[in-house]
Amino acid sequence: MTPERAAILDSVGAFLARHLPPEEVRRRDAAHIPPYDLLPEMGRLGLFALAVPESAGGLGPGWRTVALVQERLGAGAYCAASIFNRVVGFGLVPLLTYGSERQRGELVPLLLAGEAFCALALTEPEAGSDAAAIRTRAERVAGGWRLHGRKSWISDAKAARWLIVAARSGPEREGPRGVSLFLVPSGAPGVAMTPLPKIGNNCMPCFDIALDGVTVSEDALMGEEGRGFAQLMATLHVSRASMAAAVTGAAEAAVGIALAHAKGRLQFGRPLGAFQAVAHRLADMRIRVDLSRLMVRHLAGLIEDGLPCRREAAEAKVVATETLRDVTEAGMQILASAGYAAESDMQRLWRDARLYTFGEGANEVLRDAIARDMGLGERARA
């Protein structure tokens, strides 16, 4: 923890205290209000610029600092960590990695300022964990491309300025070859969105998207034609690292809630935490979160140093998301009725946690990828 990082985390803490104290997080969750209104303030604080090199207009302290910010946001208000990760992982990093000079010049300043963000339109009704099964097609027309297809469970799509749409632009009907990425304005003619009701993450709305003859110009293509799947794979470790850091922060918050209850709740004349069964459960929760944090920070170092880390990103995502799932389950048991109450922060963390073990790559698929890296298992897609 350097003085610079400590100062950045202090500013993040002040931002959360001012805009997203616990009562405000509860209000937004109950009313299904996303934190889009806070993006400009996050931009003014320079939070998005932390993930961008100085040569590209950012502050450039490195991914170790970014991971600390993601964890702190996740501990205070996961909705803020989620939108931060979307701006960075689905916008800034892809644009800086394979965006054109025009795309970078037009979009990056807006994303850094918190004036816009991108949504990744990848998942389809028949292409979830098997992302290479994409059916949405892009056909060449005079001056550009026309897109037809359907995307499903696309987070924050309605408020996003642009959709990064994965579509087949070549003759291949399946597999990773022939998939291209297109930058599509979310309000373009032919784009229709339907909100999808869900049981948690109320501040992150999801949508089914129909693309009915959506026409975009030639310069909407991101990177190389037919290389879109490889481009996505080249940046997935960043979005997985982002989720791992944020859910580690949320798990830390769950431990804090359970620990406070165990110390303050009296049963049979003693604090609940004085009973060995409860104390050991809390100790196990503490161990899990600390292990998750170590993996997240190791991964952050690999990313910052430019080292290969696809396996480590998969490992950190699996460990962090299952840590959050398990500590919130344990926390619900410790809090009992107090946790089951609608106003409980634990119940919100508990129900929201259920998404993360299959979001950003199902953990079963990631375990398969890890096994392949070890020279085991059948060939599969990750």
Secondary structure as GFF3:
##gff-version 3
##sequence-region A 1 382
A	DSSP	alpha_helix	3	19	.	.	.	ID=ss1
A	DSSP	alpha_helix	22	31	.	.	.	ID=ss2
A	DSSP	three_ten_helix	36	38	.	.	.	ID=ss3
A	DSSP	alpha_helix	39	44	.	.	.	ID=ss4
A	DSSP	three_ten_helix	48	51	.	.	.	ID=ss5
A	DSSP	three_ten_helix	54	56	.	.	.	ID=ss6
A	DSSP	alpha_helix	63	76	.	.	.	ID=ss7
A	DSSP	alpha_helix	78	87	.	.	.	ID=ss8
A	DSSP	pi_helix	88	92	.	.	.	ID=ss9
A	DSSP	alpha_helix	93	98	.	.	.	ID=ss10
A	DSSP	alpha_helix	101	112	.	.	.	ID=ss11
A	DSSP	beta_strand	118	121	.	.	.	ID=ss12
A	DSSP	three_ten_helix	131	133	.	.	.	ID=ss13
A	DSSP	beta_strand	137	141	.	.	.	ID=ss14
A	DSSP	beta_strand	144	155	.	.	.	ID=ss15
A	DSSP	beta_strand	162	168	.	.	.	ID=ss16
A	DSSP	beta_strand	179	185	.	.	.	ID=ss17
A	DSSP	beta_strand	191	195	.	.	.	ID=ss18
A	DSSP	beta_strand	206	217	.	.	.	ID=ss19
A	DSSP	three_ten_helix	218	220	.	.	.	ID=ss20
A	DSSP	beta_strand	221	222	.	.	.	ID=ss21
A	DSSP	alpha_helix	228	264	.	.	.	ID=ss22
A	DSSP	beta_strand	266	267	.	.	.	ID=ss23
A	DSSP	beta_strand	270	271	.	.	.	ID=ss24
A	DSSP	three_ten_helix	272	274	.	.	.	ID=ss25
A	DSSP	alpha_helix	276	304	.	.	.	ID=ss26
A	DSSP	alpha_helix	310	335	.	.	.	ID=ss27
A	DSSP	alpha_helix	337	340	.	.	.	ID=ss28
A	DSSP	alpha_helix	345	356	.	.	.	ID=ss29
A	DSSP	alpha_helix	363	373	.	.	.	ID=ss30
###
